[in-house]
Structure formats: structure tokens, C-alpha cells
Amino acid sequence: MIAIKVENISKLYRLGNAGSGRLREDIRFWIKRQKADKHLLWALKDINFEIHQGEVMGFIGNNGAGKSTLLKIISSITTPTTGRISGRGSIASLLEVGSGFHGDLTGRENIFLNGNILGMKNHEIKSCFDEILTFSGVEELIDTPVKHYSSGMYMRLAFAVAAHLNPEILIVDEVLAVGDVEFQRKCLGKMKEISGRKGKTVLFVSHNTQAMQNLCDRVITLHKGHIIDSGKPETVIANYLKSTDNNYLEQCYDTPESAPGNDYIRIKKIAIQYDTEIFDIRTPFTTQFEFWYNAPEQGMLTVGIHLFNMAGECIFDVASKGADLRTGLIKGECHIPGNFLNNGAYYLSIVFVKDTTQRLYYFEGCLSFNVEDFRENTAWFGKWMGYVRPAFPVILNQQHVL
């Protein structure tokens, strides 16, 4: 049974000023803009696919590929320029932190509000209220207006509500990055449960290819508003990683306003530095980073470096010691020796954690690079086994001669 059918969906945005309020002037300006393609942006173009009931569909692509725009159209948050969406069942969507919440209402009131929007009766909401509360972990603040919640608390409650109030279709964007590792594990497990045991449909957007490979039945790759690949997760994800398999060794930003991040962390620079012409298995390299830090309150900040291979498998997770840092510009680096990594493609993420438990910001997949092969004194040129390739000495000693 088809849960969602997307037919010829396109979305056009017109860039520039909204208008002056003077009709004649705005008409002349609008006509002039139609002749200039630079003022037009097709966020989506001729999108077609079907999702069956109980299926988990993943969407991957670079920033600006159109993933979030597509989910907003499916959720009826925005309308398409052309095309239509048809399907069956109620939809609960998590496209932003606290989607569907009213800041002046308490957590308890928002649970009932969201349930009523989904068409549930109060007695139905009451029957799963305790389960929502336990999953979210915000019991002590349930009767506090949600505008006083932290972003993590907001997200935990929003996901718990969306996952437990029995929607036929659950739409989840990259919002899970707000929570800590344990909460993400719970969320992924819940999505697998509701799609498998309960037969609900899940649409999932993430840059975490390992989670997508474990969770999804099918994956679609979007690029500049077009579908360029679709099929089994392992195949589509491998093709996507290969297509982005170029060295992306530096990101720099001049001001906090233009930099990626949030209220606590803004990235000024992250880069990989090495001194050789060819980056091969012998090459040592250094990850350098700078960030503007707006200290939320007294506490210890830890910065972690996560390195992944093409399959999304974590090669290592290293972190700084906790430091009591004040608001300002912070610099740091992590040195990785040569003769450590095996040849292949890698991507790197950086995480900022307060007091070892509260994730402030996760800059996922921010850098990528290739490690080339190098061999000498061997006739073997097949794939070298293992995730790492250390140059540990193995010593042979003659004991007897026959």
C-alpha cells in the first residue's frame, strides 16, 4: 500500500526584496526580475517517487540539495510550485527544534495540543502520556512553559510526542543532532520499532550515513534539487560518498554571523594541514580548529574529533581534556601520526560537549580527504586489510637450521 506519492514536485524561490508596498513600482520590479535568471532558484525540480506503508525512506545530499524543502512540502508546511503530494495517514514532522510547540504552553499542555492536532482524543493521549514523559526525560519540567526549556529538552519532548502519539507517517530531519548520544540511540531505536513492529512510515534525513544504512529500507540522493540516485542504502550511500570523495580540507568564516554553529559555538576555522605533496599512509597530519565560544554557564568544555571511513564506520574518537573556558575565540589542534590510517576516503566531524554529557554543537562531516596507498618491498597489491595500518615492527629470529 502506498503511503506517500510524490508527483512532479518542483519548488521555485524568487530571491531579493519582498516588495516596497507601492503596487506600480513592485509590478515593474517583478517583471524585471522574471527576465533575470539569477533571481530565480529552483530548490526542487521534477521530483517523483513513492513510499510504501511501513517503509523507512532516507534522504541524503549536500547542504542546499533540497532535502528539507521536500520534507516541508510533504508535511504541508510549504506548498509546491508545481506537482502534487498524495497519500494516506496522519503526519507528525520534526523539521525544527520544537516543531509544533507553543512556547507559552507547558510541556503537558503541548502534549495534548499535538495529540489533538493529530486527531486523537484526550483519553487516547492520556493512555500514552506516561510513556511520553519517561522517554523524554523532562518529568521535572513537564508543567513549565516550554520556552524555558533548553534546546535539548525541547527536542527530547518533541520527538517523544511525535513518536508516541500514533502518527501514520513520521518525518524526521537532522534535528536529532541536538540531543546527546544516548538520546540519539533511543530515537533511532524508536524509529526502527514504529516502522517494523507498528508498520508506520518514516522519512529520515541525516548526514549520519551509518545510522541511515542501519535504519532505512531505501535511500534517495538529492543534488541541487534533483534526484540523482535511489535504491538500496548500501549502494546509494557508497555512490554518494564516492561522488563527494574529493579532498575538502578547510572551512573558514570571517564573522560569527556567517559561520555554522548555534548560540554557544560558531566555527571560525577547521582545517587539515600536512607537508607532503601526496597524502598517503605515511603522511602525518594535523586537524586545526578555531571557534567563537559563548559560554552558557560555568562548566568544563571538551572538544572531540571523530573520524569515519566511507561506510560511516568510526575509526577513532579522541577528545581534549575538559577546560573551564570563558567566552571568546578558542584555538586547538589534534595531531595524527603517519603510518596509522589505511588507504581510503575519510570524513571528519568535530563535537563540542559541556561537562562530558551535554552536546553543545556537532559539526558533522565538515572535512573530507583521501589517503593514498604506498607499498615497498612487497609483491602484494590487493586490498590491505583493516581500518588502520600501523607500522608496528614484527621481528623474526632464527632458532634452528635444519
Helices and strands as residue ranges (DSSP letters): E 2-14, H 23-34, G 37-39, E 40-52, E 56-60, H 67-74, E 82-87, E 91-94, H 107-117, H 122-127, H 129-136, G 139-141, G 146-148, H 151-164, E 169-172, G 174-178, H 181-196, E 201-205, H 209-215, E 218-223, E 226-231, H 233-243, E 250-252, G 256-258, E 265-273, E 285-293, E 301-309, E 314-319, E 328-336, E 344-354, E 358-371
